[in-house]
Amino acid sequence: MPRKESPLPEGDGPVVRFAAELRELRRAAGGPSYRDLAGRAHYSVATLSSAAAGRRLPSLEVTRGYVSACGGDVERWETLWHTTAAAVALAEGPADETAPPPDQDDSPYPGLASFGSRHSRFFFGRERVVEQLRRRLTDQRFIALFGASGAGKSSVLHAGLSPYLRAEDRTVLTLTPGVRPLEELAVRLAGHGAGTPGRLLEDLWADPGNLHLLLRQIAAETPGRDEVILVVDQFEEVFTLCSRREERDRFIDALLLAARAENSVCRIVLGVRADFYAHCIAHVDLARALDAAMVTLGPMDSEELHRAICRPAEAVGSRVEGRLLAYLIAQAQDSAGMLPLLSHALRETWRHRRGTLLTMEACRSAGSIEHALTRTAERFHQALSARQKEAARHLFLRLVAVGEGFEYSKRRIGRGELSSDPDTTAVVDRAAAERLITVDGEHLDLTHEALIRWWPRLRGWLAEDRELLRTRRQLTEAAATWAHLERDPGALLRGTRLEAVRPLARAEDAGLTAREREFLAASLAAESADRAAAARRRRRRRLLIAASAVLLVISLATSVLAVHADREVTAQRDEAVAHNASTAATALSHRSPGLATQIALAAHRLRPSRHSRDALLSTLMSTWTAHRAEMYAMDVSPNGSLLATASRDRTVRLWDLRTPRHPHRTAVLTGHKDAVYAVAMHPRRPVLASAGADGALNLWDIADPHRPHRLATLETHTRTVRALAFSPSGDTLVSAGSDGDVVLWNTRSAGRPVRGVSLRGHHDEVRSLAFSADGRLLASAGGGDERVILWDTTSPAHPVERADWRAHSVTALSVAFNPRTGVLATSGGGDRPVKLWRVAGVHRPVLLAALDGPTDVVGSVGFSPDGRLLTAGSDDRTARFWRVSPPGRVRREAVLTGFTTAVLGLRFTPDGEQVVTGVFDGTAHVLPADFDQLLTHACTYAGQPLTREEWRHYLGKVPYRRPC
């Protein structure tokens, strides 16, 4: 139960009223504890509890987090916050009557963005570098400014150097290369009257030397200006974004030829991230040009930081409090990557200022540097794909050093410690762009240790993987030593050191680099070789002892043992190779399904086992993206031709399943205003019911799946509807959700449903509903109270409670009746997440079986139409099948893997021939339900046969045999 809050302060001021409404919002959300809210909002418990204390108005960001965590309307609360803030300011009066009113759009600090030309009057602290560039540009026609990510290169070029050059009446062209650098250059030249962009692009492609002529034309047509300054910012984009090497080389050649021409009229300035120096010198001519052209941009010293912080405020008649100045300098000194975060904190402090003084209190109200960093980190993480999020987790864990106790610190790493896959590269670039990490040459570092202290997500990763981090760090260092010693076998891990890191070899996602995986594999292979050699030595000793007694017998025994040993080694090798290949096939199933099926098929035929069989079945699933957001529910029509899916994107989508290998969408239903959590198909008519977070219940006519239309919209008076179920006759529809009530609706007329009785028995949210095959019993599962209630609905107008029991020790999430035997299946959390109960003909349910296997909560259970298969979708990213025999005998049938997120549920088509699996990441999967028949004809679904090269890559030295 959440802790009772302290009473609000007396009075009826705007802050007290605002706090009271926050408390009411939390109460309407079910009264979650502040610890739960902190996990959702990524703010501390103290920050969220003080927001509703009524002593002072919380910041807008904290308010957004509080409201979002409680499921409130964020836009409405933003309007309320601004109204309350205005009332507070009016009640308190201005702090300084002579001070100008705050201007939210005229801050002298640009925040996380760089200083542009419009900010030049606020740009201070880099005067020395700007003057150095100006002098070098006077003497040289080609210079390059190198600096770490976040050091302020763009600000120096745009707000420091360019305004100075324009003040001298020089023509300045600025650009960033982008994906098509020659095209960007042509557009900029066309803007100065050199011609049309298309014609200019043709000229530059034809001869890079034409840039010199075009710049001469611009200079000649500009009276009083005999030179053109070309500023290329973010020059590293020619290596990161431009994928065409020919265009990249022509762009670089054009710049160099224009600067080197004997009658050149241009001077060129490049802004380059320091870690791309190696890319620059890979171009021979550019490397020569950089020999005498480099200007480096390092961290600001305390005097420069003083000017950068104070002078912009002074430029608009404001000043910075001494305490705030000391705090900001201490945070930003000796750290080049902190400048954007410093500017962001100052911008937020400016927005919270009173009068003309920027104070420490205003900075704290704005979140200080630490909270600004946290918000930036969350924004960065949310923008990543699922695989990039996993790559980001491994990247940031590598950038943290684990102490002996519970302390953590920054850890500088080299690029060689990271994987070179596209996801990791993209994450590094995005994290550097968001100033979360600093990239300096071949090394990476966290921008500030405040990220460790104030980013809850990173703290959570560290708490989960602390011991794994220590073990992986040992492996990283050992692998680096091995590589340094040119892969000396003596540097491989053995004994207790190898035992310590062995779990990393079994972990599906340990975040190891290619070098670390290769080193670990080499160590394990060496251990296996040592063990095999020791076994051989033992066998030889026994044979030699026997040979001293009977020479004839030993000769025969030697032959037998040799054959046996060879078969044993071969069998062990085949088993290990098959296991590894099956695992690799599952991981490949999303990227290359045909190749994955061929690998899994080869592994299963090499060494049949449960693991290889499950892997092969997992690769045979047909997969498609049903929604781009999280998917919450699905159901199959009575004739098996139509699938309905529901999602956080507020839509219900219909899919034609008549060709299961190639489902296609027929319609998108857009009647809901919020996430859709439940759908149910009418058992006898083409009617679909849907409901969700908006509390509305919609009934749809889907007789024509390509042109469905709404029959009725009902207000359930339930804030969030989580479950729907039609009775077998279709005359009754049941809905339930966040308030714990189970509501019966008369749906004999689908266009005019009538609300019936409400069943009140659950104390928390109801997550699942299910009717028995004869429609006499209704089961409901309460997600928060761990209970399942059985209702007798023989008379829908007067239902009677039959049984009420605690089905699971943690949570009860799903119920389903066996259509043949009437046995009830329940699922949830705890040691035995799936259970079977006898409920027919007994006073109290009798437990028949408690199944284990899933390692996380099971959110959905179901039966095949013939009642012989039991299914379970789990948060451990697996879909499990059990063979069920009365009374309550259960055996494992299959485990499907390879899903990227939790499995929300499985549904059989009414003929039992296909099973559809829904996953929270928005994907859906179809698989024939006759697994034995499917395995027999697996080659029908496989792609091109494995080549010999692919076979060697995944199955090593096992003799090549085409699976199909």
C-alpha positions, 0 to 999 in steps of 0.5 A: 500500500502507498504511504499516506501523504502529509496534509496539504498546507492550509489555504487555497492558493494556486500551488496548493490547488495544483498539488491537490489535483496532482494527488487526485490524479494519482488516486484515480490512477489506482494510488501507485506508490511513489517508488513505482512512479519514479520507475515510470517517470525517471525522477527520484521519489523525493522529487515526485513526492515534493511535487504534490506537497503543495509547498512550491510549484514543481517544474514543468518537466517534473509535472510532465513526468508525474502526469505521464506516470499516472496515465494523465493527459499531458497536454491538458496538464501543461496548460494547467501548469502555465496557468498556475505559474502565471497566477503564482507570478502575479501573486508574488509580484516582480522581484525587480520592478526595473527588470525587463519581463522574461522572454522565453524566446530571446534567451542569450543561451542556445541550449544544446544547439550550437551558437548560430550567426544570430547568437553571435552577440552572445558568443563569448569565451572562444576569442583566442581560437577565433583570433587564431583562425582569423590570423591563419586564414590571412596567411593560408587558403586552407585550414581545418578546425579539429575538436572533440564532440561537444567542444563547440566547433560549429559555434566557433565557425558560425557565431565567432568566425563567420560574423567577423568575416562578413563584417569585413565585407567578405563573401561567406558560403557555409554548408554541411556535406550531408548525404550528397556533398556535391549537391549541397555545394551546388545549391549553395553556389546557385544561391549566389548567382553562379547558375542553376543547381542542376547545371552546377552539379553536372559541372562539378561531377564532370571536373572537380576543378570547376569549383575554382572557376565558379568561385571566381565567377561569384567573386567577379560578380560581387562588387568590392569583394575579391575573395570567397570564404567557403566554410564546411562545418561537420566535415565528418559527414562525408565519411558518415553519411555519404555512402558513394566513395566517388562523390566523396573523393570528388568533393574533397578534390574540388575543395583542394583544387579551389584552394591550391589554384594559382589564381585562387579567389577562395579560402576554405575552412573545415570543421572536423570532429577529432575522432575522424582525423584517421579518415581524413588522412586516408585521403592522400592529398587531404593528408598533405593539406592538413600538415600545416592547416590544423587548428585544435579546439580544446576545453575552456579554462576557468577564465573562458568559462567565466566569460561564456557564462556571464557575458551573454547575460550581461549583454541583455542586462542580466547577471549571474549569481556568484554561487551559480557561477562557481557551480557551473565552472566546477562542473564544466572545467576540463571537459570539452563535451560539457559545453552544450549541457552547460548551455542547456542548463543556463537556458533553462535557468534563464527561463526560471529567473526572477528579474535580472538575476540568474540564481542557483535556486533557479538552476535547481528548479530547472533541473541543474546540469544533472537533470538536463543530462538525464532528460537528454539521455531518455530522449536519446534512448527512446529514439533508438530501435530495439536492437540499437537500444541493446547496443546502447546498453552495452556501450554505456556499461562499457563506459562505466568502471565498477568499484569494489563496493557500490561506487561507479566511475567513468571509464575511457575506452578505445574504439577497438573495444566496441563492435563494428556493427552498424547498430553500435556505430549509429548509437555512438554517433547519436550519443555523441550528437546528444553530447552524452559521450565525448568522442576524442580520436580513437577513444570514447568517454562519458561526457560527465559522471552525473550521467551515472548518478542521475540517469535511472535507466543506466543505474538500473542496467548497472544494478542488473549486470554488476557481476556480469560487468566485472566478469566481462571486464576481465574478459575484455582485458584478457582478450586485449592481452591475447591480441597484443601477443599476436594470439599466443595460445599461452595467453588463453584462459584456463582453469578458474579464470575460464570458469569465471567467464564461462557463463558469458558463452552461454548468455544469449546477449552478453554484449561481447565484441567480435574479438572477445567472442573469438577469444572466448571461443578459442579458450573453450576450444583449447580447454576441450582439446586439453580434455580430449588429450587427457582422455586419450592419454588415460585410454593409452595408459590402460591399453599399455597396461593391458598390453603387458599381459596379453598382446593379442587381446590388446591389439584387438582391443586397440582397434575396437577402442579406436573406432569407439573413440572416433565415433564418440568424438564425432558424436560429441562434435556433432552435438556441439555443432548442432546446438551452436548452429541451432542457436545461430539460426534462431538469431538469424530468423528475423534478418534472413529467414531462408538462411536461418531455416536451412541452418536449423534444418541442417543442425536438426538432421545432424543431431536431432534434439529438443533444442534443434527441433524447437529452433527449426520450428522457430525459423519456419514461422511466417513473420510480418509487422502488424503495427509500428507500435506495441501490440496488445491484443489479437483474435481470430474470426470463427471461420479462421480467415480473418485476424484482428490485432490491437495496438498502442497506436489506437487502431485495430487492424484486420488481416486476411489469413487465407494464405497463412504464409503471406497475410495481407491487411484488409482494413484499419479501424480508427475509432478509439482515442487511446491505446486498444487493449482488447478485441473479441470476435463474435462466435457466430456473426461477422462482428468484432468488439474492441476496447481500451484506454479510452473506456469506450466499447466499439462494435464493428460489422466486418462482414466485408473485411475491406469495408468494415463499419461501426455498429455501436459505441458504448461508454463502459464507465471503466477508465481502461478496459483490459479484457473482452469475451463473447459467450459461445452463443454470442448473446452476451459480451463481457468487459472488464478492466481497471476498476475491477468490475466485470460487466455483462452486455446483451448483444443479441442486437449487435447494433443496440447492445444493452448493459446488464449486471456488473459483477463485483468481486475483484479488488484490482484490475481484471486482466482476462475473461473466459467462457466455458464451452457450454457458456455456463461458467465465466472465469475472470483473472485479477492482475493485482489481487492474484485471484481468479473468480468463477461465475455461474452465468446460466442466467445472464441476468442473475449470475452467481459466484461459484468460486473465488481463490488465489490462483498464483502467488504473484499475479493472475494474468490469464484464464482459458477453458479447455473446450473438450474437458472443461479444465481451466488453465490460469497463468501469471507469475511465481515459480509455477506460472501456468496451472490447470484446475478441475472446476466442473462438478466440484465445490472448490477448484482442484489443482491438477498440474502446475507447470514450470519452464517459463522464466518470467510471468506468463501473460496469456494461456490458451487451448487448441480447438481439440483441447489437446494443446495448451499454449503460453506466451511469456515475458521471457520471449518464448511461446510454449506448447504442451500436450494435454491428456486427461486427467491433467497429464501434461508433457512438453511439446515445443518452445518457440524462440527468437522473439525480440520482446514479450509474447502477448498471446497465441491463437489457433484458427478454428480448424486447428491447422494454424497458430498465430503468435502476437508479440508486443513489438508489433510483429505477428507470426503464423505457423502450421500447428501440425509440428511433425508434418511441418518438420517432415516438409521443412524443405518446402519452406526453406530458401536456397540450399546452404553453400559450402562457404555458409556450411563451413561458417555455421557447421565448421568441419562437419562434412557438407551435406545439403539439407534439401 
